[in-house]
Protein backbone atom coordinates (compact mmCIF):
# COMPACT_ATOMS: atom_id res chain seq x y z
CA UNK A 1 0.00 0.00 0.00
CA UNK A 2 1.36 3.44 -0.90
CA UNK A 3 0.70 6.70 0.89
CA UNK A 4 0.16 9.90 -1.07
CA UNK A 5 2.19 12.79 0.28
CA UNK A 6 1.15 16.42 -0.06
CA UNK A 7 3.31 18.55 -2.37
CA UNK A 8 5.46 21.02 -0.37
CA UNK A 9 4.81 24.59 -1.48
CA UNK A 10 6.45 27.96 -0.88
CA UNK A 11 3.97 30.82 -0.62
CA UNK A 12 4.65 34.39 -1.65
CA UNK A 13 2.14 37.04 -0.54
CA UNK A 14 2.26 40.55 -2.00
CA UNK A 15 0.06 43.10 -0.21
CA UNK A 16 0.05 45.73 -2.93
CA UNK A 17 -1.65 49.06 -3.42
CA UNK A 18 -4.33 47.66 -5.72
CA UNK A 19 -4.36 43.93 -4.95
CA UNK A 20 -3.43 41.43 -2.28
CA UNK A 21 -2.08 38.46 -4.19
CA UNK A 22 -0.46 35.14 -3.39
CA UNK A 23 1.29 32.45 -5.40
CA UNK A 24 2.25 28.89 -4.50
CA UNK A 25 5.57 27.67 -5.89
CA UNK A 26 6.90 24.10 -5.87
CA UNK A 27 10.48 23.03 -5.12
CA UNK A 28 11.43 23.34 -8.81
CA UNK A 29 10.36 26.98 -8.87
CA UNK A 30 7.18 26.39 -10.89
CA UNK A 31 4.05 28.35 -9.97
CA UNK A 32 1.30 25.88 -9.00
CA UNK A 33 -1.43 28.16 -7.72
CA UNK A 34 -2.43 31.78 -7.27
CA UNK A 35 -5.18 33.91 -5.78
CA UNK A 36 -5.89 37.60 -5.34
CA UNK A 37 -8.39 40.10 -3.98
CA UNK A 38 -8.70 43.88 -4.19
CA UNK A 39 -6.90 45.72 -1.38
CA UNK A 40 -9.71 46.80 1.01
CA UNK A 41 -9.18 50.56 1.05
CA UNK A 42 -11.74 53.00 2.39
CA UNK A 43 -11.92 56.34 0.58
CA UNK A 44 -13.33 59.46 2.19
CA UNK A 45 -12.81 63.03 1.04
CA UNK A 46 -9.35 62.47 -0.41
CA UNK A 47 -8.26 60.22 2.45
CA UNK A 48 -7.35 56.59 1.85
CA UNK A 49 -6.99 54.08 4.68
CA UNK A 50 -7.83 50.52 5.65
CA UNK A 51 -8.64 48.32 8.62
CA UNK A 52 -5.40 46.54 9.60
CA UNK A 53 -7.20 43.42 10.86
CA UNK A 54 -9.23 43.13 7.64
CA UNK A 55 -6.02 43.37 5.59
CA UNK A 56 -4.28 40.63 7.57
CA UNK A 57 -7.35 38.39 7.36
CA UNK A 58 -7.51 38.90 3.60
CA UNK A 59 -3.83 38.00 3.22
CA UNK A 60 -4.47 34.77 5.13
CA UNK A 61 -7.38 33.95 2.81
CA UNK A 62 -5.49 34.49 -0.46
CA UNK A 63 -2.49 32.54 0.84
CA UNK A 64 -4.71 29.58 1.73
CA UNK A 65 -6.49 29.80 -1.63
CA UNK A 66 -3.18 29.72 -3.51
CA UNK A 67 -2.16 26.61 -1.55
CA UNK A 68 -5.50 25.01 -2.34
CA UNK A 69 -5.11 25.65 -6.07
CA UNK A 70 -1.56 24.33 -5.88
CA UNK A 71 -2.70 21.11 -4.28
CA UNK A 72 -0.20 20.91 -1.47
CA UNK A 73 0.87 22.14 1.96
CA UNK A 74 2.87 25.28 2.69
CA UNK A 75 6.32 24.83 4.19
CA UNK A 76 7.19 28.54 4.03
CA UNK A 77 5.34 31.85 3.72
CA UNK A 78 7.00 35.13 2.75
CA UNK A 79 5.14 38.44 2.81
CA UNK A 80 6.10 41.51 0.81
CA UNK A 81 4.08 44.60 0.07
CA UNK A 82 3.81 48.33 -0.16
CA UNK A 83 6.10 50.33 2.04
CA UNK A 84 5.39 53.40 4.26
CA UNK A 85 1.84 52.22 4.99
CA UNK A 86 1.81 50.61 8.42
CA UNK A 87 0.02 49.81 11.64
CA UNK A 88 0.44 51.63 14.97
CA UNK A 89 -0.27 49.25 17.86
CA UNK A 90 -0.30 49.21 21.65
CA UNK A 91 1.67 46.85 23.89
CA UNK A 92 -0.75 44.00 23.13
CA UNK A 93 -0.49 44.48 19.36
CA UNK A 94 -3.95 46.02 19.09
CA UNK A 95 -4.25 48.60 16.28
CA UNK A 96 -4.70 52.15 17.54
CA UNK A 97 -5.69 53.71 14.20
CA UNK A 98 -6.42 52.79 10.60
CA UNK A 99 -3.47 52.09 8.30
CA UNK A 100 -3.04 55.21 6.15
CA UNK A 101 -2.12 54.70 2.48
CA UNK A 102 1.42 55.62 1.50
CA UNK A 103 0.00 58.02 -1.12
CA UNK A 104 -2.45 59.71 1.28
CA UNK A 105 -1.55 63.41 1.67
CA UNK A 106 -1.86 63.46 5.47
CA UNK A 107 1.38 64.09 7.34
CA UNK A 108 2.96 66.64 9.66
CA UNK A 109 5.85 67.75 7.49
CA UNK A 110 6.27 71.15 9.11
CA UNK A 111 7.31 69.55 12.39
CA UNK A 112 9.90 67.35 10.64
CA UNK A 113 11.38 70.31 8.78
CA UNK A 114 11.38 72.56 11.85
CA UNK A 115 12.61 70.12 14.49
CA UNK A 116 14.85 67.75 12.51
CA UNK A 117 15.77 69.82 9.46
CA UNK A 118 15.10 68.74 5.88
CA UNK A 119 18.77 68.20 5.02
CA UNK A 120 19.41 66.18 8.18
CA UNK A 121 16.30 64.10 7.55
CA UNK A 122 17.38 63.29 3.98
CA UNK A 123 20.96 62.43 4.89
CA UNK A 124 19.99 60.32 7.92
CA UNK A 125 16.99 58.41 6.57
CA UNK A 126 17.55 58.38 2.81
CA UNK A 127 14.06 59.81 2.27
CA UNK A 128 12.60 63.16 1.20
CA UNK A 129 10.43 65.31 3.45
CA UNK A 130 7.11 64.45 1.78
CA UNK A 131 3.89 62.84 3.02
CA UNK A 132 5.20 59.44 1.92
CA UNK A 133 7.60 58.42 4.75
CA UNK A 134 5.76 56.99 7.75
CA UNK A 135 7.12 59.50 10.27
CA UNK A 136 4.95 62.36 8.98
CA UNK A 137 1.81 60.24 9.27
CA UNK A 138 2.80 59.07 12.76
CA UNK A 139 3.19 62.69 13.88
CA UNK A 140 -0.24 63.43 12.41
CA UNK A 141 -1.76 60.44 14.25
CA UNK A 142 -0.14 61.55 17.51
CA UNK A 143 -1.86 64.91 17.18
CA UNK A 144 -5.28 63.72 15.98
CA UNK A 145 -5.89 60.29 17.58
CA UNK A 146 -6.15 60.34 21.40
CA UNK A 147 -5.68 56.56 21.57
CA UNK A 148 -2.21 56.94 20.06
CA UNK A 149 -0.78 57.80 23.50
CA UNK A 150 -0.66 54.03 24.09
CA UNK A 151 1.64 53.49 21.06
CA UNK A 152 4.24 50.77 21.56
CA UNK A 153 5.24 49.62 18.06
CA UNK A 154 4.83 50.39 14.37
CA UNK A 155 4.63 47.57 11.85
CA UNK A 156 4.96 47.98 8.11
CA UNK A 157 2.24 46.08 6.25
CA UNK A 158 4.35 42.97 5.60
CA UNK A 159 5.54 42.84 9.20
CA UNK A 160 1.97 43.22 10.47
CA UNK A 161 0.64 40.37 8.33
CA UNK A 162 3.46 38.08 9.45
CA UNK A 163 2.77 39.00 13.07
CA UNK A 164 -0.94 38.18 12.67
CA UNK A 165 -0.02 34.83 11.12
CA UNK A 166 1.95 33.93 14.23
CA UNK A 167 5.38 35.43 13.59
CA UNK A 168 7.59 37.32 16.02
CA UNK A 169 7.52 41.13 16.18
CA UNK A 170 10.31 42.26 13.84
CA UNK A 171 11.25 45.20 11.65
CA UNK A 172 12.70 44.18 8.30
CA UNK A 173 15.50 46.50 7.16
CA UNK A 174 14.24 47.42 3.68
CA UNK A 175 10.82 48.31 5.10
CA UNK A 176 12.23 50.11 8.15
CA UNK A 177 14.25 52.17 5.66
CA UNK A 178 10.98 53.62 4.33
CA UNK A 179 9.63 54.83 7.67
CA UNK A 180 11.85 57.81 8.53
CA UNK A 181 12.49 56.11 11.89
CA UNK A 182 15.80 54.44 10.92
CA UNK A 183 19.31 55.88 11.00
CA UNK A 184 20.73 54.28 7.84
CA UNK A 185 24.40 54.76 8.72
CA UNK A 186 23.96 53.35 12.22
CA UNK A 187 21.46 50.69 11.09
CA UNK A 188 19.44 51.41 14.20
CA UNK A 189 16.39 53.43 15.28
CA UNK A 190 16.99 57.15 14.88
CA UNK A 191 16.99 58.67 18.35
CA UNK A 192 15.95 62.11 17.12
CA UNK A 193 12.82 60.72 15.43
CA UNK A 194 11.93 58.74 18.55
CA UNK A 195 12.34 61.83 20.72
CA UNK A 196 10.21 63.89 18.34
CA UNK A 197 7.33 61.40 18.64
CA UNK A 198 7.73 61.17 22.42
CA UNK A 199 6.76 57.48 22.30
CA UNK A 200 8.85 54.40 23.05
CA UNK A 201 11.06 53.28 20.11
CA UNK A 202 8.54 51.96 17.57
CA UNK A 203 10.76 49.65 15.53
CA UNK A 204 10.97 46.04 16.69
CA UNK A 205 14.14 43.93 16.38
CA UNK A 206 15.76 44.61 13.01
CA UNK A 207 16.15 41.63 10.66
CA UNK A 208 17.11 41.04 7.02
CA UNK A 209 14.50 39.75 4.57
CA UNK A 210 14.43 35.95 4.48
CA UNK A 211 15.13 35.58 8.22
CA UNK A 212 12.83 32.94 9.78
CA UNK A 213 10.63 34.65 12.39
CA UNK A 214 8.29 31.87 13.52
CA UNK A 215 5.64 29.58 12.08
CA UNK A 216 2.04 30.00 11.04
CA UNK A 217 -0.06 29.33 14.13
CA UNK A 218 -3.20 30.36 15.97
CA UNK A 219 -6.82 29.32 15.97
CA UNK A 220 -7.52 31.01 12.66
CA UNK A 221 -4.63 29.43 10.77
CA UNK A 222 -5.81 27.27 7.83
CA UNK A 223 -4.54 23.66 8.04
CA UNK A 224 -2.69 24.03 4.73
CA UNK A 225 -0.63 26.91 6.18
CA UNK A 226 -0.22 25.79 9.78
CA UNK A 227 3.39 25.16 10.75
CA UNK A 228 4.90 26.90 7.70
CA UNK A 229 8.01 28.97 8.40
CA UNK A 230 7.32 32.72 8.24
CA UNK A 231 9.51 35.52 6.95
CA UNK A 232 9.07 39.21 6.18
CA UNK A 233 10.19 39.43 2.56
CA UNK A 234 10.60 43.23 2.50
CA UNK A 235 9.82 46.17 0.22
CA UNK A 236 7.85 45.09 -2.85
CA UNK A 237 10.04 46.77 -5.51
CA UNK A 238 13.17 45.19 -4.08
CA UNK A 239 11.52 41.80 -3.65
CA UNK A 240 10.47 41.88 -7.30
CA UNK A 241 14.11 42.59 -8.20
CA UNK A 242 15.12 39.61 -6.04
CA UNK A 243 12.56 37.44 -7.83
CA UNK A 244 14.06 38.14 -11.25
CA UNK A 245 17.68 37.80 -10.13
CA UNK A 246 18.55 41.52 -10.13
CA UNK A 247 19.88 42.10 -6.60
CA UNK A 248 23.52 41.16 -7.11
CA UNK A 249 26.27 43.78 -6.74
CA UNK A 250 25.85 46.41 -9.43
CA UNK A 251 22.48 45.09 -10.63
CA UNK A 252 19.62 47.24 -11.91
CA UNK A 253 15.94 46.31 -12.04
CA UNK A 254 13.77 48.50 -14.28
CA UNK A 255 10.08 47.83 -13.62
CA UNK A 256 7.77 49.45 -16.16
CA UNK A 257 4.41 49.80 -14.50
CA UNK A 258 2.21 52.85 -13.91
CA UNK A 259 5.32 54.25 -12.28
CA UNK A 260 8.67 53.12 -13.64
CA UNK A 261 10.73 51.95 -10.67
CA UNK A 262 14.50 51.98 -11.09
CA UNK A 263 15.90 49.70 -8.38
CA UNK A 264 19.69 49.77 -8.10
CA UNK A 265 21.55 47.43 -5.73
CA UNK A 266 24.84 48.78 -4.34
CA UNK A 267 27.43 47.80 -1.78
CA UNK A 268 27.73 50.06 1.28
CA UNK A 269 28.88 52.38 2.49
CA UNK A 270 27.15 55.42 1.10
CA UNK A 271 28.17 58.35 3.29
CA UNK A 272 25.33 60.49 4.71
CA UNK A 273 26.38 63.39 2.48
CA UNK A 274 26.10 61.15 -0.60
CA UNK A 275 22.74 59.87 0.60
CA UNK A 276 21.51 63.43 1.05
CA UNK A 277 22.63 64.42 -2.45
CA UNK A 278 20.86 61.44 -4.05
CA UNK A 279 17.66 62.19 -2.16
CA UNK A 280 17.97 65.81 -3.24
CA UNK A 281 17.87 64.59 -6.84
CA UNK A 282 14.53 62.89 -6.22
CA UNK A 283 15.69 59.40 -5.23
CA UNK A 284 15.51 57.35 -2.06
CA UNK A 285 18.18 55.24 -0.36
CA UNK A 286 17.78 52.35 2.06
CA UNK A 287 18.95 48.94 3.12
CA UNK A 288 18.29 46.06 0.74
CA UNK A 289 16.58 42.70 0.97
CA UNK A 290 19.99 41.04 0.54
CA UNK A 291 22.28 41.17 3.56
CA UNK A 292 24.98 43.86 3.51
CA UNK A 293 23.55 45.58 0.44
CA UNK A 294 21.87 48.92 -0.01
CA UNK A 295 19.32 50.02 -2.57
CA UNK A 296 18.93 53.30 -4.44
CA UNK A 297 15.50 53.79 -6.00
CA UNK A 298 14.19 56.34 -8.43
CA UNK A 299 10.81 56.71 -10.09
CA UNK A 300 9.65 57.99 -13.47
CA UNK A 301 5.90 58.29 -14.24
CA UNK A 302 6.32 56.34 -17.48
CA UNK A 303 3.13 54.31 -17.60
CA UNK A 304 1.04 57.12 -16.13
CA UNK A 305 2.32 59.62 -18.70
CA UNK A 306 1.97 57.28 -21.67
CA UNK A 307 -1.55 56.43 -20.54
CA UNK A 308 -2.44 60.12 -20.52
CA UNK A 309 -0.88 60.66 -23.93
CA UNK A 310 -2.87 57.70 -25.23
CA UNK A 311 -6.06 59.26 -23.86
CA UNK A 312 -5.25 62.54 -25.64
CA UNK A 313 -4.82 60.60 -28.87
CA UNK A 314 -7.98 58.54 -28.45
CA UNK A 315 -6.09 55.26 -27.97
CA UNK A 316 -8.32 53.85 -25.26
CA UNK A 317 -7.41 50.16 -25.42
CA UNK A 318 -4.15 48.21 -25.01
CA UNK A 319 -4.41 47.19 -28.68
CA UNK A 320 -4.69 50.83 -29.76
CA UNK A 321 -1.67 51.79 -27.63
CA UNK A 322 0.33 48.92 -29.10
CA UNK A 323 -0.64 50.07 -32.60
CA UNK A 324 0.61 53.57 -31.76
CA UNK A 325 3.86 52.03 -30.56
CA UNK A 326 4.24 50.09 -33.78
CA UNK A 327 3.64 53.21 -35.89
CA UNK A 328 6.13 55.17 -33.76
CA UNK A 329 8.92 52.77 -34.75
CA UNK A 330 8.97 54.26 -38.24
CA UNK A 331 7.91 57.81 -37.31
CA UNK A 332 10.43 60.56 -38.12
CA UNK A 333 12.25 62.44 -35.43
CA UNK A 334 10.71 65.87 -34.83
CA UNK A 335 13.28 68.67 -34.51
CA UNK A 336 11.64 70.66 -31.69
CA UNK A 337 8.82 68.61 -30.15
CA UNK A 338 9.65 67.51 -26.62
CA UNK A 339 8.11 66.21 -23.41
CA UNK A 340 8.44 68.74 -20.60
CA UNK A 341 8.98 67.86 -16.92
CA UNK A 342 7.03 64.64 -16.56
CA UNK A 343 5.76 64.46 -13.00
CA UNK A 344 3.27 62.16 -11.32
CA UNK A 345 0.61 64.84 -11.47
CA UNK A 346 1.24 66.40 -14.88
CA UNK A 347 3.47 66.82 -17.90
CA UNK A 348 3.88 69.33 -20.72
CA UNK A 349 4.43 69.20 -24.47
CA UNK A 350 6.45 71.89 -26.21
CA UNK A 351 7.15 72.50 -29.88
CA UNK A 352 3.88 71.27 -31.36
CA UNK A 353 3.87 72.31 -35.02
CA UNK A 354 3.11 70.98 -38.47
CA UNK A 355 4.12 67.38 -38.90
CA UNK A 356 3.22 66.26 -35.38
CA UNK A 357 1.24 63.09 -35.99
CA UNK A 358 0.02 60.68 -33.27
CA UNK A 359 2.97 58.41 -34.06
CA UNK A 360 5.46 61.28 -33.79
CA UNK A 361 3.94 62.37 -30.49
CA UNK A 362 4.11 58.82 -29.11
CA UNK A 363 7.76 58.48 -30.15
CA UNK A 364 8.58 61.81 -28.52
CA UNK A 365 6.86 60.86 -25.26
CA UNK A 366 8.60 57.48 -25.12
CA UNK A 367 12.03 58.94 -25.83
CA UNK A 368 11.53 61.75 -23.32
CA UNK A 369 10.65 59.29 -20.55
CA UNK A 370 13.57 57.02 -21.39
CA UNK A 371 15.89 60.03 -21.34
CA UNK A 372 14.60 60.97 -17.87
CA UNK A 373 15.30 57.45 -16.60
CA UNK A 374 18.81 57.60 -18.10
CA UNK A 375 19.43 60.96 -16.42
CA UNK A 376 18.53 59.58 -12.99
CA UNK A 377 20.65 56.46 -13.50
CA UNK A 378 23.66 58.60 -14.45
CA UNK A 379 23.34 60.41 -11.11
CA UNK A 380 23.34 57.06 -9.27
CA UNK A 381 26.34 55.87 -11.30
CA UNK A 382 28.27 58.97 -10.25
CA UNK A 383 27.95 57.93 -6.60
CA UNK A 384 27.92 54.13 -6.78
CA UNK A 385 29.69 53.24 -10.02
CA UNK A 386 28.04 51.94 -13.20
CA UNK A 387 25.51 49.12 -13.15
CA UNK A 388 26.73 45.89 -14.72
CA UNK A 389 23.54 43.88 -15.18
CA UNK A 390 19.98 44.95 -15.94
CA UNK A 391 16.62 43.17 -15.93
CA UNK A 392 13.55 44.91 -17.35
CA UNK A 393 9.97 43.86 -16.64
CA UNK A 394 6.44 45.19 -16.47
CA UNK A 395 3.33 45.51 -18.57
CA UNK A 396 4.43 48.59 -20.55
CA UNK A 397 7.35 46.63 -21.97
CA UNK A 398 4.82 45.10 -24.39
CA UNK A 399 4.56 48.42 -26.22
CA UNK A 400 6.77 48.13 -29.34
CA UNK A 401 8.15 51.67 -29.18
CA UNK A 402 9.03 51.49 -25.50
CA UNK A 403 10.59 48.03 -25.89
CA UNK A 404 12.76 49.29 -28.75
CA UNK A 405 13.80 52.38 -26.77
CA UNK A 406 14.73 50.29 -23.75
CA UNK A 407 16.80 47.95 -25.92
CA UNK A 408 18.70 50.98 -27.15
CA UNK A 409 19.16 52.19 -23.57
CA UNK A 410 20.23 48.74 -22.31
CA UNK A 411 21.82 46.74 -25.16
CA UNK A 412 22.45 43.74 -22.88
CA UNK A 413 19.18 43.84 -20.96
CA UNK A 414 17.38 40.71 -19.83
CA UNK A 415 13.61 40.42 -19.60
CA UNK A 416 11.39 38.12 -17.58
CA UNK A 417 8.09 36.39 -18.24
CA UNK A 418 7.18 36.20 -14.54
CA UNK A 419 3.67 37.69 -14.20
CA UNK A 420 4.08 38.48 -10.47
CA UNK A 421 7.79 39.03 -9.72
CA UNK A 422 7.02 40.53 -6.27
CA UNK A 423 5.06 37.52 -5.08
CA UNK A 424 7.62 35.20 -6.68
CA UNK A 425 10.45 36.97 -4.88
CA UNK A 426 8.53 36.62 -1.60
CA UNK A 427 8.22 32.87 -2.27
CA UNK A 428 11.98 32.68 -2.91
CA UNK A 429 12.68 34.38 0.42
CA UNK A 430 10.20 32.03 2.13
CA UNK A 431 12.21 29.15 0.66
CA UNK A 432 15.41 30.66 2.07
CA UNK A 433 13.80 30.93 5.51
CA UNK A 434 12.54 27.34 5.31
CA UNK A 435 15.90 25.96 4.15
CA UNK A 436 14.54 24.93 0.75
CA UNK A 437 16.18 27.35 -1.73
CA UNK A 438 14.45 27.88 -5.08
CA UNK A 439 16.25 28.50 -8.37
CA UNK A 440 16.36 32.16 -9.35
CA UNK A 441 14.19 33.28 -12.21
CA UNK A 442 17.30 34.05 -14.25
CA UNK A 443 18.63 30.55 -13.67
CA UNK A 444 15.53 28.65 -14.76
Secondary structure, 3 states (H helix, E strand, C coil): CCCCCCEEEEEEEEECCCEEEEEEECCCCCEEEEEEEECCCEEECCEEEECHHHHHHHHHHHHHHHHHHHCEEEEEEEEEECCCCEEEECCCCCECCCEECCCCCCCCHHHHHHHCCHHHHHHHHCCCCCCCCHHHHHHHHHHHCHHHHHCCEEEEHHHHHHHHHCCCCEEEHHHHCCCCCEECCCCEECHHHHHHHCCCCCCCEEECCCCCCCECCCCCCCCCCCCCEEEEEEEHHHHHHHHCCCCCCCEEEEEECCCEEEEEEEECCCCHHHHHHHHHCCCEEEECCCCCEEEEEEEECHHHHHHHHHHHCCCCCHHHHHHHHHHHCCCCCCCCCEEECCCCCCCEEECCCCCCCHHHHHHHHHHHHHHHHHHHHHHHHHHHCCCCEEEEECHHHHCHHHHHHHHHHCCCCEECCCCCHHHHHHHHHHHHHHCCCCCCHHHC
